[in-house]
Amino acid sequence: MKFNLIKRNLKKELNSWWVVSIVGAVVILLPILFIFTTIFQEPNENWFHIREFLLKNYVMNTIVLVVLTGLFTAILGVSLAWLVSAYDFPLKRFFRWGLLLPLTIPTFIAAYTYRTMLDYTGIIQSTLRNEFDFQINPELLTVTGIKGAVFIFTLFLFPYVYMITRAFLESQSSLYIENARLLGQKPVIIFFKVVLPLARPAIVGGTILVIYEVIGDYGVTSLLGIHTISTAIFQTWFGMYDVNSAMRLAAWLMVAIVGLFFLERLIRQRRRYNVNSKSRPLVPIKLKGFAGITAFLYCGVVFLLGFLIPFIQLIAWAELTFYKVWDASFLILIYQTFYVAVIATLLIIVLSVIVANVNRSHSKFSFLLSKIVTSGYSIPGPIIAIGVLAIFISIDQWLAPVYSSMGLGEAPLILSLSLLMLIVGYFIRFMSTGYNAIEAGFEKVGTKYAEASKLLGHGTTKTFIKVDFPLIKGAFISGFILTFVEICKELPLALLLRPFNFETLATKTYQYANDEQIHEASISSLLIIGISILSVIIIQGIGKKVK
């Protein structure tokens, strides 16, 4: 009798976790599906104008950016990952994590920093002219157009490829590489014949992340004057005041992204990559003399260009404008950024815990739920923003009679002008960041402790609090920090969904840069970078404690 009562209580509590998971998946999926419906609606005159005169240019620029950035980030990230994993050279231990730091500088901050530094009146060309009497063609250094965007994207997004590829090479490739070495193969042959085929899933995975970032970018492309589909969404929304055409652009961009996803799956469907869980770490070869110096210089130049030089330049600009910018209004800006980021992050982590725990049942439906809730990261911010806005406007229209009975007017936009819309946008976009960290924590601890707790009569919630949470605390903290940082750095969603007169560090930085107030933008830029660097340090410390 008592056993049946325990079984009923467990089933009832587990059902509540399932309900929350399904509701979360619906919230994430609904704006995406709503966007797709615009493809089947009757287009207006603005859409015909965009399609006839502008769309071809938008699409071509987007494709060129994606192809060039994907190629160069793959080359840079894979070569650095191979160098750091397979060889030992001066300051290798520093570069191993130091080459991740370019990712702490948002690309739009890097764009305005390099654009100003390398401009005709910037510090580089001015120093060459005034100190060395050397005149250089300004066009060679100017960071503008597609050339400048590819330079910025490559230099500050390559850590995605580097990080994933390095982790794979260090943990899974040692047996094959060492066998090739024993057979007397040269390093170049080993790299092209062994490393590249083995690491292809990691390389493709990292490059796909880069491509998603490029497709969804607005800051770099708008600052450098490039017309892409993402900038077209903004221009259609704010320039033409045509939400329907902006949604149609977002829908076709979404179709392209889904097509890219299935193309990548189709290419890999007949390939098999066996993972050796018992593989020992790769033993690096010590580089001496010229080879060691060359490896050091290669990593050093990338680190200087990708992090140290722009970081020092921002500090120099911050000294010029600190007392002008740092006032009570700036403290309010920091508070607003942290306030909305903490709320959105807490919601993401709570749902991540619920869905990840439900997915431990390994059912097909729970697996589908996990894929739905993590789908937002592969969707560009402008698309999510359009979908969220459309849903909230529809809800306001549906609630119009209620608003009217409350004396708020005939058709006011209550929810559509609230902070809730921005929080929902963050929730959809960065759900996968928190979920992946939590899921990794659950996978490490397994299910035996949770199953033992449930056999003793404890419910799902109590089991999580008493058993699971202490075991996955590191993953919980890592997921919270990573999600919080991503939200603080996010620009397109904040620009599109923030309430009137509500600013974040990212939007204020962009506005300063867009208004050519470059020095004033440095303080908020450094705060964003500082938050990102602190997160790297904390997560590195957590990783060492776990080991």
Solvent accessible surface area in square Angstrom, and as a share of the most:
residue,aa,sasa,rsa
1,M,191,0.85
2,K,155,0.66
3,F,142,0.59
4,N,75,0.39
5,L,90,0.45
6,I,44,0.22
7,K,127,0.54
8,R,138,0.50
9,N,82,0.42
10,L,37,0.19
11,K,137,0.58
12,K,154,0.65
13,E,46,0.20
14,L,66,0.33
15,N,75,0.39
16,S,54,0.35
17,W,23,0.08
18,W,48,0.17
19,V,87,0.50
20,V,65,0.37
21,S,0,0.00
22,I,68,0.34
23,V,84,0.48
24,G,6,0.06
25,A,5,0.04
26,V,78,0.45
27,V,57,0.33
28,I,0,0.00
29,L,59,0.29
30,L,83,0.41
31,P,7,0.04
32,I,12,0.06
33,L,90,0.45
34,F,68,0.28
35,I,2,0.01
36,F,54,0.23
37,T,64,0.37
38,T,5,0.03
39,I,35,0.18
40,F,175,0.73
41,Q,92,0.41
42,E,158,0.71
43,P,35,0.22
44,N,56,0.29
45,E,148,0.66
46,N,53,0.27
47,W,12,0.04
48,F,88,0.37
49,H,84,0.38
50,I,1,0.01
51,R,130,0.48
52,E,127,0.57
53,F,132,0.55
54,L,55,0.28
55,L,38,0.19
56,K,163,0.69
57,N,72,0.37
58,Y,13,0.05
59,V,51,0.29
60,M,98,0.44
61,N,24,0.13
62,T,14,0.08
63,I,86,0.44
64,V,51,0.29
65,L,2,0.01
66,V,24,0.14
67,V,88,0.51
68,L,62,0.31
69,T,0,0.00
70,G,6,0.06
71,L,94,0.47
72,F,87,0.36
73,T,0,0.00
74,A,19,0.15
75,I,100,0.51
76,L,26,0.13
77,G,0,0.00
78,V,8,0.04
79,S,31,0.20
80,L,0,0.00
81,A,0,0.00
82,W,22,0.08
83,L,27,0.14
84,V,0,0.00
85,S,4,0.03
86,A,0,0.00
87,Y,21,0.08
88,D,51,0.27
89,F,8,0.03
90,P,72,0.46
91,L,105,0.52
92,K,25,0.10
93,R,207,0.75
94,F,65,0.27
95,F,5,0.02
96,R,81,0.30
97,W,93,0.33
98,G,0,0.00
99,L,0,0.00
100,L,21,0.10
101,L,10,0.05
102,P,0,0.00
103,L,37,0.19
104,T,4,0.02
105,I,2,0.01
106,P,10,0.06
107,T,22,0.13
108,F,8,0.03
109,I,0,0.00
110,A,0,0.00
111,A,0,0.00
112,Y,0,0.00
113,T,0,0.00
114,Y,6,0.02
115,R,39,0.14
116,T,35,0.21
117,M,8,0.03
118,L,25,0.12
119,D,59,0.30
120,Y,98,0.37
121,T,108,0.63
122,G,8,0.07
123,I,98,0.50
124,I,63,0.32
125,Q,2,0.01
126,S,25,0.16
127,T,51,0.30
128,L,47,0.23
129,R,54,0.20
130,N,115,0.59
131,E,127,0.57
132,F,141,0.59
133,D,131,0.68
134,F,108,0.45
135,Q,112,0.50
136,I,40,0.20
137,N,82,0.42
138,P,44,0.28
139,E,119,0.54
140,L,125,0.62
141,L,46,0.23
142,T,25,0.15
143,V,6,0.03
144,T,62,0.36
145,G,26,0.25
146,I,48,0.24
147,K,118,0.50
148,G,2,0.02
149,A,0,0.00
150,V,12,0.07
151,F,70,0.29
152,I,0,0.00
153,F,1,0.01
154,T,18,0.11
155,L,13,0.06
156,F,1,0.01
157,L,8,0.04
158,F,0,0.00
159,P,0,0.00
160,Y,22,0.08
161,V,0,0.00
162,Y,0,0.00
163,M,68,0.30
164,I,58,0.29
165,T,0,0.00
166,R,25,0.09
167,A,54,0.42
168,F,42,0.18
169,L,0,0.00
170,E,37,0.17
171,S,51,0.33
172,Q,40,0.18
173,S,0,0.00
174,S,1,0.00
175,L,74,0.37
176,Y,89,0.34
177,I,0,0.00
178,E,26,0.12
179,N,69,0.36
180,A,9,0.07
181,R,53,0.19
182,L,153,0.76
183,L,143,0.71
184,G,60,0.58
185,Q,83,0.37
186,K,145,0.62
187,P,77,0.48
188,V,96,0.55
189,I,73,0.37
190,I,5,0.03
191,F,33,0.14
192,F,120,0.50
193,K,144,0.61
194,V,32,0.18
195,V,0,0.00
196,L,52,0.26
197,P,53,0.34
198,L,42,0.21
199,A,0,0.00
200,R,83,0.30
201,P,30,0.19
202,A,9,0.07
203,I,25,0.13
204,V,38,0.22
205,G,30,0.29
206,G,0,0.00
207,T,20,0.12
208,I,29,0.15
209,L,47,0.23
210,V,0,0.00
211,I,19,0.10
212,Y,20,0.08
213,E,45,0.20
214,V,6,0.04
215,I,17,0.09
216,G,7,0.07
217,D,16,0.08
218,Y,31,0.12
219,G,2,0.02
220,V,0,0.00
221,T,1,0.00
222,S,34,0.22
223,L,15,0.07
224,L,12,0.06
225,G,59,0.57
226,I,9,0.05
227,H,81,0.36
228,T,6,0.04
229,I,20,0.10
230,S,1,0.01
231,T,1,0.01
232,A,1,0.00
233,I,0,0.00
234,F,8,0.03
235,Q,77,0.34
236,T,5,0.03
237,W,24,0.09
238,F,100,0.42
239,G,56,0.54
240,M,68,0.31
241,Y,181,0.69
242,D,13,0.07
243,V,41,0.24
244,N,93,0.48
245,S,1,0.01
246,A,0,0.00
247,M,8,0.04
248,R,20,0.07
249,L,2,0.01
250,A,0,0.00
251,A,0,0.00
252,W,121,0.42
253,L,4,0.02
254,M,13,0.06
255,V,59,0.34
256,A,59,0.45
257,I,4,0.02
258,V,51,0.29
259,G,39,0.38
260,L,46,0.23
261,F,83,0.34
262,F,126,0.52
263,L,93,0.46
264,E,22,0.10
265,R,122,0.44
266,L,108,0.54
267,I,108,0.55
268,R,60,0.22
269,Q,97,0.43
270,R,214,0.78
271,R,117,0.43
272,R,186,0.68
273,Y,71,0.27
274,N,133,0.68
275,V,101,0.58
276,N,53,0.27
277,S,102,0.66
278,K,186,0.79
279,S,22,0.14
280,R,135,0.49
281,P,100,0.63
282,L,13,0.06
283,V,92,0.53
284,P,55,0.35
285,I,78,0.40
286,K,131,0.55
287,L,35,0.17
288,K,154,0.65
289,G,52,0.50
290,F,167,0.70
291,A,48,0.37
292,G,2,0.02
293,I,98,0.50
294,T,62,0.36
295,A,5,0.04
296,F,65,0.27
297,L,98,0.49
298,Y,79,0.30
299,C,0,0.00
300,G,12,0.12
301,V,76,0.43
302,V,9,0.05
303,F,19,0.08
304,L,74,0.37
305,L,60,0.30
306,G,0,0.00
307,F,12,0.05
308,L,57,0.29
309,I,59,0.30
310,P,1,0.00
311,F,46,0.19
312,I,96,0.49
313,Q,19,0.08
314,L,0,0.00
315,I,68,0.35
316,A,45,0.35
317,W,19,0.07
318,A,10,0.08
319,E,131,0.59
320,L,123,0.61
321,T,11,0.06
322,F,80,0.33
323,Y,199,0.76
324,K,138,0.58
325,V,9,0.05
326,W,91,0.32
327,D,66,0.34
328,A,72,0.56
329,S,74,0.47
330,F,8,0.03
331,L,92,0.46
332,I,99,0.50
333,L,11,0.05
334,I,31,0.16
335,Y,139,0.53
336,Q,34,0.15
337,T,3,0.02
338,F,77,0.32
339,Y,96,0.36
340,V,1,0.01
341,A,0,0.00
342,V,56,0.32
343,I,54,0.27
344,A,0,0.00
345,T,0,0.00
346,L,90,0.45
347,L,85,0.42
348,I,0,0.00
349,I,2,0.01
350,V,86,0.49
351,L,10,0.05
352,S,0,0.00
353,V,9,0.05
354,I,22,0.11
355,V,1,0.01
356,A,3,0.02
357,N,18,0.09
358,V,3,0.02
359,N,22,0.11
360,R,36,0.13
361,S,67,0.44
362,H,155,0.69
363,S,43,0.28
364,K,185,0.78
365,F,97,0.40
366,S,1,0.00
367,F,113,0.47
368,L,94,0.47
369,L,5,0.03
370,S,6,0.04
371,K,110,0.47
372,I,31,0.15
373,V,0,0.00
374,T,27,0.16
375,S,35,0.22
376,G,0,0.00
377,Y,34,0.13
378,S,32,0.21
379,I,3,0.02
380,P,1,0.01
381,G,1,0.01
382,P,0,0.00
383,I,0,0.00
384,I,3,0.01
385,A,0,0.00
386,I,0,0.00
387,G,0,0.00
388,V,1,0.00
389,L,17,0.08
390,A,7,0.05
391,I,20,0.10
392,F,13,0.05
393,I,44,0.22
394,S,42,0.27
395,I,60,0.31
396,D,3,0.01
397,Q,124,0.55
398,W,196,0.69
399,L,43,0.21
400,A,18,0.14
401,P,94,0.59
402,V,76,0.43
403,Y,15,0.06
404,S,46,0.30
405,S,95,0.61
406,M,127,0.57
407,G,66,0.64
408,L,82,0.41
409,G,40,0.38
410,E,143,0.64
411,A,80,0.62
412,P,27,0.17
413,L,79,0.39
414,I,72,0.36
415,L,45,0.22
416,S,4,0.03
417,L,112,0.56
418,S,32,0.21
419,L,39,0.19
420,L,85,0.42
421,M,8,0.04
422,L,0,0.00
423,I,14,0.07
424,V,25,0.15
425,G,0,0.00
426,Y,2,0.01
427,F,20,0.08
428,I,0,0.00
429,R,17,0.06
430,F,2,0.01
431,M,0,0.00
432,S,8,0.05
433,T,24,0.14
434,G,0,0.00
435,Y,6,0.02
436,N,84,0.43
437,A,16,0.13
438,I,0,0.00
439,E,47,0.21
440,A,48,0.37
441,G,5,0.05
442,F,7,0.03
443,E,127,0.57
444,K,155,0.66
445,V,26,0.15
446,G,28,0.27
447,T,49,0.28
448,K,133,0.56
449,Y,109,0.41
450,A,7,0.06
451,E,97,0.43
452,A,50,0.39
453,S,6,0.04
454,K,64,0.27
455,L,153,0.76
456,L,140,0.70
457,G,28,0.27
458,H,65,0.29
459,G,15,0.15
460,T,5,0.03
461,T,56,0.32
462,K,95,0.40
463,T,3,0.01
464,F,25,0.10
465,I,100,0.51
466,K,140,0.59
467,V,37,0.21
468,D,2,0.01
469,F,64,0.27
470,P,72,0.45
471,L,86,0.43
472,I,3,0.01
473,K,102,0.43
474,G,22,0.21
475,A,22,0.17
476,F,51,0.21
477,I,72,0.37
478,S,15,0.10
479,G,0,0.00
480,F,54,0.22
481,I,25,0.13
482,L,72,0.36
483,T,0,0.00
484,F,24,0.10
485,V,11,0.06
486,E,41,0.18
487,I,4,0.02
488,C,3,0.02
489,K,33,0.14
490,E,18,0.08
491,L,5,0.03
492,P,14,0.09
493,L,0,0.00
494,A,0,0.00
495,L,22,0.11
496,L,13,0.06
497,L,0,0.00
498,R,58,0.21
499,P,22,0.14
500,F,193,0.81
501,N,129,0.66
502,F,24,0.10
503,E,33,0.15
504,T,4,0.02
505,L,0,0.00
506,A,1,0.00
507,T,0,0.00
508,K,59,0.25
509,T,0,0.00
510,Y,16,0.06
511,Q,53,0.24
512,Y,34,0.13
513,A,0,0.00
514,N,82,0.42
515,D,91,0.47
516,E,117,0.52
517,Q,72,0.32
518,I,15,0.08
519,H,68,0.30
520,E,20,0.09
521,A,0,0.00
522,S,0,0.00
523,I,10,0.05
524,S,0,0.00
525,S,0,0.00
526,L,35,0.18
527,L,51,0.26
528,I,1,0.00
529,I,0,0.00
530,G,34,0.33
531,I,26,0.13
532,S,3,0.02
533,I,35,0.18
534,L,103,0.51
535,S,7,0.04
536,V,30,0.17
537,I,102,0.52
538,I,66,0.34
539,I,45,0.23
540,Q,68,0.30
541,G,30,0.29
542,I,28,0.14
543,G,30,0.29
544,K,151,0.64
545,K,179,0.76
546,V,90,0.52
547,K,205,0.87
